[in-house]
C-alpha cells in the first residue's frame, strides 16, 4: 500500500478526536472530499442511535449529568442503607426501613400461592420461622434479618399486618426484638368460646421494621 503523500488528513474515529488544526491551508484541495467523509463518519459513530432531531438543550443535559443523575444514585443507594432523603430533612422526617417482607401462608407448591412463596417480597430478611404445630397451635413467629441493625438500642418500631384471616379478629404482640430478629405471638378470637387462642393454621402477613435513629 502506497504511503500517503500528505499526513495532515484528519482521520478521527469520533467527534472528540477531531483535530481543529486540520486541514491546513497548505493541504491539497483534493483532500477536502476525504476530510468531509471522515467528518460525517465521526458524527455517525459518535451518535449511532440518533434517528431524530435532538430536542434537549445543553442546560438540560448538564443538569442531568451534574445533579439529577447523582441525586438519583444517592436515593437508590439509600433504599438499602440508612442514608436520609436528599435535602437534609429534620429528625422527624427520617424513617429508614431496616427490614420488611410479605409472607404467604400457602405452601410454595400450592397452585394459589404467589410466585416466590413463602416470601414473594423481602428486604433484608433472611428467613421467617413458624414453629411446627403443637398443643398451642401456630402461635409464634420469628423474622430474622440478613444484616443486623447498627447501634442497636431496642427502640426500632415493628409493624405487623395479618392477611387472609377469614374475617377472624387477629392480633400480633411483639415479645422480643433484637438487632438481628423480631419475634411475636399471634392470637385469634374464637367467637364460639369468646376467647383469644393461638391460630390452628399459619397466618400470612406483611412486616416492617423502622429505626428512626439510623443515621
C-alpha positions as CSV (number, residue, x, y, z in Angstrom):
1,X,0.0,0.0,0.0
2,X,1.5,3.3,-1.0
3,X,2.3,5.8,1.7
4,X,0.2,8.9,1.8
5,X,2.0,11.9,0.4
6,X,0.2,14.2,2.9
7,X,-0.2,13.1,6.6
8,X,-2.4,16.1,7.6
9,X,-5.8,14.4,6.8
10,X,-7.9,14.3,10.0
11,X,-8.8,10.6,10.4
12,X,-10.6,10.8,13.7
13,X,-12.9,7.9,14.7
14,X,-15.2,10.0,16.9
15,X,-16.1,13.7,17.2
16,X,-13.9,14.2,20.3
17,X,-10.9,13.1,18.3
18,X,-11.3,15.7,15.6
19,X,-8.3,18.0,15.3
20,X,-9.3,21.6,15.0
21,X,-5.9,22.4,13.4
22,X,-6.7,20.3,10.4
23,X,-6.9,20.6,7.4
24,X,-4.1,23.1,7.0
25,X,-4.4,25.9,4.5
26,X,-1.5,24.4,2.5
27,X,-3.2,21.0,2.1
28,X,-4.3,19.9,-1.4
29,X,-7.9,20.9,-2.2
30,X,-8.4,17.3,-3.4
31,X,-8.2,16.1,0.2
32,X,-11.3,18.1,1.0
33,X,-13.7,15.3,-0.1
34,X,-11.9,12.7,2.2
35,X,-12.0,15.2,5.0
36,X,-15.8,15.7,4.7
37,X,-16.4,12.0,4.5
38,X,-14.3,11.4,7.7
39,X,-16.2,14.2,9.5
40,X,-19.5,12.5,8.6
41,X,-18.3,9.1,9.7
42,X,-17.1,10.6,13.0
43,X,-20.5,12.1,13.7
44,X,-22.3,8.8,12.8
45,X,-20.0,6.8,15.1
46,X,-20.4,9.3,17.9
47,X,-24.3,9.2,17.7
48,X,-25.0,5.7,16.4
49,X,-28.6,5.6,17.7
50,X,-29.6,9.1,16.6
51,X,-32.6,8.8,14.3
52,X,-34.5,12.1,15.1
53,X,-33.6,15.6,15.9
54,X,-32.1,16.2,19.3
55,X,-34.5,18.4,21.2
56,X,-32.7,18.5,24.6
57,X,-30.9,21.7,25.5
58,X,-27.3,21.8,26.7
59,X,-28.5,23.2,30.0
60,X,-30.9,20.2,30.5
61,X,-28.1,17.7,29.7
62,X,-25.7,19.5,32.1
63,X,-28.4,19.5,34.8
64,X,-29.0,15.8,34.3
65,X,-25.3,14.9,34.4
66,X,-24.2,17.1,37.3
67,X,-27.3,17.0,39.6
68,X,-30.2,14.8,38.6
69,X,-28.4,11.5,38.0
70,X,-26.1,11.8,41.1
71,X,-29.1,12.6,43.2
72,X,-31.0,9.6,41.9
73,X,-27.9,7.4,42.6
74,X,-27.8,8.6,46.2
75,X,-31.5,7.9,46.6
76,X,-31.3,4.4,45.1
77,X,-28.4,3.5,47.4
78,X,-30.4,4.9,50.3
79,X,-33.1,2.3,49.8
80,X,-30.7,-0.3,51.4
81,X,-28.9,1.9,53.8
82,X,-29.6,4.5,56.5
83,X,-29.0,7.5,54.2
84,X,-31.5,10.2,54.9
85,X,-33.5,11.8,52.0
86,X,-31.9,14.4,49.8
87,X,-32.1,17.9,51.2
88,X,-31.2,17.5,54.8
89,X,-34.6,16.6,56.5
90,X,-35.3,17.1,60.2
91,X,-35.1,14.1,62.5
92,X,-38.9,13.8,62.4
93,X,-38.7,13.2,58.6
94,X,-36.2,10.3,58.9
95,X,-37.8,6.9,59.0
96,X,-35.4,4.4,57.3
97,X,-36.9,0.9,56.8
98,X,-34.3,-1.6,58.0
99,X,-36.3,-4.7,57.1
100,X,-39.6,-5.7,55.5
101,X,-41.3,-8.6,53.9
102,X,-44.6,-10.2,52.8
103,X,-45.1,-13.7,54.0
104,X,-47.6,-16.0,52.3
105,X,-49.1,-18.8,54.4
106,X,-49.7,-21.1,51.5
107,X,-47.1,-23.7,50.7
108,X,-44.9,-22.9,47.7
109,X,-46.4,-25.9,45.8
110,X,-50.0,-24.7,46.3
111,X,-51.4,-23.6,42.9
112,X,-52.8,-20.5,44.6
113,X,-49.5,-19.5,46.1
114,X,-48.0,-16.3,44.6
115,X,-44.7,-16.6,42.8
116,X,-41.8,-16.6,45.2
117,X,-43.8,-18.0,48.1
118,X,-43.5,-18.2,51.0
119,X,-41.7,-14.8,50.7
120,X,-43.0,-13.1,47.5
121,X,-41.2,-10.0,48.7
122,X,-38.4,-9.4,51.2
123,X,-35.9,-6.7,52.1
124,X,-33.1,-7.5,54.5
125,X,-35.0,-10.6,55.6
126,X,-33.1,-13.9,55.9
127,X,-36.0,-16.2,56.9
128,X,-39.4,-16.4,58.6
129,X,-39.7,-19.2,61.2
130,X,-43.1,-20.5,62.3
131,X,-42.6,-23.5,64.7
132,X,-44.4,-26.7,63.8
133,X,-47.9,-27.0,65.4
134,X,-48.1,-28.3,68.9
135,X,-50.6,-28.1,71.7
136,X,-50.6,-24.3,71.3
137,X,-51.0,-24.2,67.6
138,X,-49.1,-21.8,65.2
139,X,-48.8,-19.2,67.9
140,X,-45.3,-17.7,67.4
141,X,-43.3,-16.2,64.5
142,X,-39.7,-15.0,64.1
143,X,-38.3,-12.8,61.3
144,X,-34.5,-12.9,61.1
145,X,-32.6,-10.1,59.4
146,X,-29.8,-10.6,56.9
147,X,-28.0,-7.5,58.1
148,X,-28.3,-6.7,61.9
149,X,-29.4,-3.2,62.9
150,X,-26.4,-1.0,63.7
151,X,-26.3,0.8,67.1
152,X,-29.0,-1.4,68.4
153,X,-30.9,0.1,71.4
154,X,-34.3,-1.8,71.2
155,X,-36.1,1.3,70.1
156,X,-36.9,0.4,66.5
157,X,-40.5,0.1,65.5
158,X,-42.3,-3.0,64.3
159,X,-45.4,-3.2,62.2
160,X,-47.2,-6.5,61.5
161,X,-50.3,-6.7,59.3
162,X,-52.1,-10.1,59.1
163,X,-53.6,-11.3,55.8
164,X,-56.4,-13.6,54.8
165,X,-57.8,-14.1,58.3
166,X,-61.3,-15.3,57.1
167,X,-62.9,-12.5,59.0
168,X,-61.3,-13.5,62.2
169,X,-60.0,-11.0,64.7
170,X,-56.2,-11.4,64.8
171,X,-53.6,-9.5,66.9
172,X,-49.8,-9.8,66.9
173,X,-47.9,-9.0,70.1
174,X,-44.1,-8.4,69.8
175,X,-42.4,-10.5,72.5
176,X,-38.8,-9.9,71.6
177,X,-36.8,-7.7,69.3
178,X,-33.0,-7.8,68.9
179,X,-30.5,-6.4,66.4
180,X,-31.0,-9.4,64.1
181,X,-34.6,-10.6,64.7
182,X,-38.1,-9.9,65.8
183,X,-40.5,-12.3,67.5
184,X,-44.2,-12.1,68.1
185,X,-47.2,-14.2,69.0
186,X,-50.5,-14.5,67.2
187,X,-53.8,-14.5,69.0
188,X,-57.1,-15.3,67.2
189,X,-60.5,-14.5,68.7
190,X,-62.8,-17.6,68.8
191,X,-66.4,-16.4,68.5
192,X,-67.8,-19.6,69.9
193,X,-65.7,-19.8,73.1
194,X,-65.3,-16.0,73.3
195,X,-61.6,-16.4,74.0
196,X,-58.3,-15.5,72.4
197,X,-56.4,-18.5,71.2
198,X,-53.4,-19.4,69.1
199,X,-54.3,-19.9,65.4
200,X,-54.7,-23.5,64.2
201,X,-53.1,-22.6,60.8
202,X,-50.3,-20.4,59.6
203,X,-51.2,-16.7,59.0
204,X,-50.0,-14.7,56.1
205,X,-48.7,-11.2,56.9
206,X,-46.7,-8.2,55.9
207,X,-43.9,-7.0,58.2
208,X,-41.8,-3.8,58.5
209,X,-39.1,-2.7,60.9
210,X,-38.3,1.0,61.1
211,X,-35.4,2.5,63.0
212,X,-35.8,6.3,63.4
213,X,-32.3,6.7,64.9
214,X,-30.4,5.3,61.9
215,X,-28.0,8.0,60.6
